[in-house]
């Protein structure tokens, strides 16, 4: 497993299980983690919004969520890595939470969706200590999190809001916080994840665009923008340093 600097974002690369186990080890060793699941759309949004870029660079680690990120790392950093989707990582961490008696808080999605996701996770044995929808304009969730002190905080409010919110609330008492996009919708059964074929072909973005062409209209454009940026910037621009190998 290797940690690299890709456009100055610290990305953990390697086998998915190794990376996720490393996160568990870090938590067990008392490290407080802010994790970003990096894909081409998050990357491009940060290029356009300086405050978002600053928030992403506050993260302890980025996971190569998007197929474009995995491709770019291999092309310019000569590092092979599994694609490590946020929803799979959340699922893994929830399983670990059951084993380790960790508590979990869900923040984001619509009121009925986050409630349903919480109920489903509870049936799996996950100790959900609280949840709150993503349509708020005050500090109610922060106050509740401060009181409940969850071990794991999953924020599903979409980019850039979820990472901006985490970066602004790093003082809250959690062990790990991670933006998970639309994962609550998938867990609740409101939306379907891409079939295994699309996942294996690294075409989940294409499936989402096919099923939601209006709301995802910019996805193909963003994919091409990311591709050309990485190609034009070259190795010197994309892969800053190979930071360290992790045993």
C-alpha positions in Angstrom: 0.0 0.0 0.0 1.3 3.5 -0.9 0.4 7.0 0.0 1.0 9.4 -2.8 0.5 13.1 -3.4 -1.8 13.6 -6.4 -2.2 17.3 -7.1 -1.2 17.7 -3.4 -4.1 15.4 -2.3 -2.8 12.6 -0.1 -4.3 9.4 -1.6 -4.1 5.9 -0.2 -3.5 3.4 -3.0 -3.5 -0.3 -3.0 -5.8 -3.2 -2.4 -9.2 -2.1 -1.1 -9.1 -4.4 1.9 -5.6 -3.2 2.9 -6.6 0.4 2.7 -9.7 0.0 4.7 -7.9 -2.1 7.3 -5.3 0.7 7.5 -8.1 3.2 8.4 -9.3 0.9 11.2 -5.7 0.7 12.5 -5.4 4.5 12.5 -8.7 4.8 14.4 -7.5 2.2 16.9 -4.3 4.1 17.4 -6.2 7.2 18.3 -6.0 9.1 15.0 -8.9 11.3 14.2 -9.6 11.0 10.5 -11.3 13.1 7.8 -11.6 10.9 4.7 -12.5 12.1 1.2 -13.7 9.7 -1.5 -12.1 11.4 -4.5 -13.6 11.2 -8.0 -13.2 13.4 -11.1 -16.2 15.6 -10.3 -15.1 16.4 -6.8 -11.6 17.1 -8.2 -13.0 19.5 -10.8 -15.3 21.2 -8.4 -12.3 21.9 -6.1 -10.5 23.5 -9.1 -13.3 25.9 -9.4 -13.9 26.7 -5.7 -10.8 27.7 -3.8 -12.5 27.2 -0.4 -13.5 23.7 -1.4 -9.9 22.9 -2.4 -8.7 24.1 1.0 -11.3 21.8 2.7 -10.2 18.8 0.7 -6.6 19.4 1.6 -7.5 19.3 5.3 -8.4 15.7 4.8 -6.1 13.1 6.3 -6.5 10.8 3.4 -8.3 10.6 0.0 -9.5 7.3 -1.4 -9.5 6.7 -5.1 -13.2 6.4 -5.6 -13.5 7.4 -9.2 -12.3 5.3 -12.2 -10.7 8.4 -13.6 -8.6 8.9 -10.4 -7.4 5.3 -10.6 -6.5 5.7 -14.2 -4.6 9.0 -13.6 -2.6 7.6 -10.7 -1.5 4.6 -12.8 -0.7 6.8 -15.8 1.4 9.5 -14.1 2.4 8.1 -10.7 3.1 4.5 -11.9 1.0 3.2 -9.0 -1.7 0.6 -9.4 -4.6 0.8 -7.1 -8.0 -0.8 -6.6 -11.0 1.6 -7.1 -12.3 2.1 -3.5 -15.9 3.4 -3.7 -17.3 5.4 -0.8 -20.4 3.3 -0.4 -18.3 0.1 -0.1 -16.1 1.7 2.4 -19.0 2.9 4.4 -20.4 -0.6 4.3 -17.1 -2.0 5.5 -16.8 0.5 8.3 -20.4 -0.3 9.5 -19.5 -4.0 9.7 -16.4 -3.1 11.7 -18.6 -0.8 13.9 -20.7 -3.8 14.8 -17.6 -5.9 15.7 -16.0 -3.1 17.7 -19.2 -1.6 19.3 -18.6 1.7 17.6 -21.4 4.2 17.4 -22.5 5.8 14.1 -24.3 9.0 13.2 -25.8 9.7 9.7 -26.1 13.2 8.4 -27.7 14.0 5.0 -30.4 13.1 2.5 -34.1 13.7 2.8 -35.8 13.1 6.2 -37.6 9.9 5.2 -34.5 8.6 3.4 -32.0 9.0 6.2 -34.5 7.5 8.7 -35.0 4.5 6.5 -31.2 4.1 6.0 -30.7 4.3 9.8 -33.4 1.7 10.4 -31.9 -0.7 7.9 -28.4 -0.3 9.4 -29.9 -0.9 12.9 -31.2 -4.2 11.6 -27.7 -5.1 10.7 -26.6 -4.5 14.2 -25.1 -1.1 13.7 -25.4 1.1 16.7 -27.0 4.3 15.2 -27.0 6.9 17.9 -28.5 9.6 15.8 -29.3 10.9 12.4 -30.4 14.2 10.7 -31.5 15.1 7.3 -29.4 17.3 5.1 -31.9 20.2 4.7 -30.9 22.4 7.6 -29.7 25.9 8.0 -28.7 26.0 11.6 -26.3 24.2 14.0 -28.8 21.6 15.2 -26.9 18.5 13.8 -23.6 19.8 15.2 -25.0 20.3 18.6 -26.5 16.8 18.5 -23.2 15.3 17.4 -21.4 17.1 20.1 -23.7 15.6 22.6 -23.8 12.0 21.2 -20.1 11.7 20.4 -20.4 9.1 17.6 -17.3 7.1 16.6 -18.2 7.3 12.9 -19.8 10.2 11.2 -21.1 9.7 7.6 -22.2 12.8 5.8 -24.3 12.4 2.7 -25.0 15.9 1.4 -23.2 15.8 -2.0 -20.1 17.7 -3.1 -19.0 20.3 -2.2 -21.3 20.7 0.8 -20.5 17.5 2.7 -16.7 18.0 2.7 -17.0 21.7 3.5 -19.2 20.9 6.4 -16.8 18.3 7.8 -13.8 20.6 7.4 -15.7 23.3 9.3 -16.7 20.9 12.1 -13.5 19.0 12.8 -13.8 20.0 16.4 -16.7 17.7 16.9 -16.0 14.4 18.9 -15.8 11.7 16.2 -13.1 9.2 15.3 -13.8 9.2 11.5 -15.8 11.5 9.3 -16.4 10.8 5.6 -18.5 12.2 2.8 -20.6 9.5 1.3 -22.7 11.3 -1.4 -25.9 9.4 -2.3 -25.1 6.3 -0.2 -28.0 6.8 2.1 -30.4 6.7 -0.9 -28.8 3.4 -2.0 -29.0 1.9 1.5 -32.6 3.0 1.9 -33.5 1.4 -1.5 -34.5 4.8 -3.0 -31.9 4.5 -5.7 -30.2 1.5 -7.2 -26.5 1.1 -7.5 -25.0 0.4 -10.9 -25.1 -3.3 -11.9 -21.9 -5.3 -11.3 -21.1 -5.2 -15.0 -20.8 -1.4 -14.9 -18.9 -1.5 -11.7 -16.3 -4.0 -13.0 -16.0 -2.0 -16.2 -15.5 1.2 -14.1 -18.5 2.7 -15.8 -20.7 3.5 -12.7 -20.7 7.2 -13.8 -22.1 6.2 -17.2 -24.8 4.1 -15.6 -25.8 7.1 -13.3 -25.9 9.3 -16.4 -28.1 6.9 -18.3 -30.6 6.5 -15.4 -30.6 10.2 -14.4 -29.8 12.1 -17.7 -31.1 15.5 -16.5 -29.6 15.7 -13.0 -26.4 14.1 -14.2 -26.2 16.0 -17.5 -22.7 17.3 -16.7 -21.1 14.0 -15.8 -19.8 13.1 -19.4 -18.5 16.6 -19.8 -16.7 16.4 -16.4 -15.2 13.1 -17.3 -13.7 14.5 -20.5 -12.5 17.7 -18.7 -10.7 15.6 -16.2 -9.1 13.4 -18.8 -7.7 16.3 -20.8 -6.5 18.2 -17.7 -4.5 15.1 -16.5 -3.1 14.5 -20.0 -2.1 18.1 -20.5 -0.6 18.6 -17.1 1.5 15.5 -17.4 3.4 13.6 -14.7 5.0 16.7 -13.3 1.7 18.4 -12.8 -0.3 15.5 -11.5 1.9 13.3 -9.4 3.8 15.6 -7.0 5.6 12.9 -5.0 5.5 9.3 -4.0 5.2 10.1 -0.3 5.7 6.8 1.4 5.1 3.1 1.3 2.9 1.6 4.1 3.6 -1.9 5.3 
